[in-house]
Amino acid sequence: MEKVQFMPEGENHAVDFYVLDEEMLGGKQYLLVTDSPDGDGEALILRADKGGNADEITYEIVEDEREQTAVLLLMRDSLEELGIEVEV
């Protein structure tokens, strides 16, 4: 399982997240991540943003409900294959 590091706002250390799924929507990359490599864990949708430096990618938590719903609809089939039920 692929792992990404995310620096939550207000924190001074990076947190590891495990990528469950990845989709593109409107030219933007979205990741569904969890804090646990197996079993129950907290899940978040992150939007990747390539800043001015092409080698640096930053991630922002998607908080807008409409944006979350659109991304989850794209991810629904692949998540159900993993045994994760999506309700939107």
N, C-alpha and C positions, 0 to 999 in steps of 0.2 A: 504494500500500500504506500503510495507516494505521500511524502510529508512536506509541509510548508511551515515556515515560521512567520508569526504575525506579532507585531508590537502593538498591543492594545493602547489606546489613547490614555495618557495619564500613568502608564506603567513604565518602569525603567529596565525591564527585561523581556525578551521575546518568549512567546508561547508556541509550542509545537502543536500543529493540527494535522490530522490525517484526511486526505482527500477521498471522498466517497464518489463524487461525480464532478464532471467539468462540462460546461456548455458555453456556446457563444450566442449572444442575443444583441442585436443592434450594433454589431461590431465590438462588443465588450465581452470579455471573458469572465465567467462566473464559476466559482468553486463552491461545492457543498462540502463542508468539512466537519469533523468531529474531534473532540478532545481525547477520545479513547480509541486505540487501535482495534479493539474488539469488545463486544458487549455493549451495554447501554452507555451512552455518553451524550453530552450536549452537542447539538448541531447548529451550525451557522452558515449563512450564505455570504461569501465574500466576493467583492467585485475587484478584479485586478486592474491596476492602472500603471501603465508604463510612463514614468515621469520624463523629465528632460534627458535623463541618462538612459540609453537603450538597454543597458545591462541591469538596471534596477527596476524591480517591480514592487509596487506597494499594494496593499490590500485594504479595502474598506468594508466594514460590515454593512450589509444591505438592510436598512431598517424600514424602507418604504414598503407597505403591504402590497401594493399593486405590482411593484417590481419583484418582490418575493414570489408572489403568486405566478407571475409570468415565467420566472426561472424554474420554479417547482413543476409547472406543467410540462416544460421541456424535459425535465429530469425524471418524470414519473415512471416511464417504462423501464429505464435502466435501473432505477432504485427498486422497483418491484421485482426485478430479476435477482436483486441482492436480498430480497425478503423484507424490504422496507416499504411499508404502506404509506402512501402520500395522500393526505386529505386537504383539498384546497377549496 
